[in-house]
């Protein structure tokens, strides 16, 4: 069973990998999603819970499906698009 802490750690690890592939700094990602650099660092470190919309905004900024960032969500249809207003 995955604990809440382990879940956030894994999401953070996946977010960091996607950010590095996108060649963005923590500050650049933070600017796009309107968070502080410290918040991005804390999310990547699994130390800060986050809202679902924050995860969606990060995925959009990194050009990855949300399912890539969520452990166990590989079954989600990655072709489903977010509404434009997100």
Buried (B, 14 or more C-beta within 10 A) or exposed (E): EEEEEEBBBBBBBBBBBBBEEEEBEBEBBBBBBEBEBEBBBBBBEBEBEBEEEBBBBBBBBBEBBBBBBBBEEEEEEEEEEEEEEE
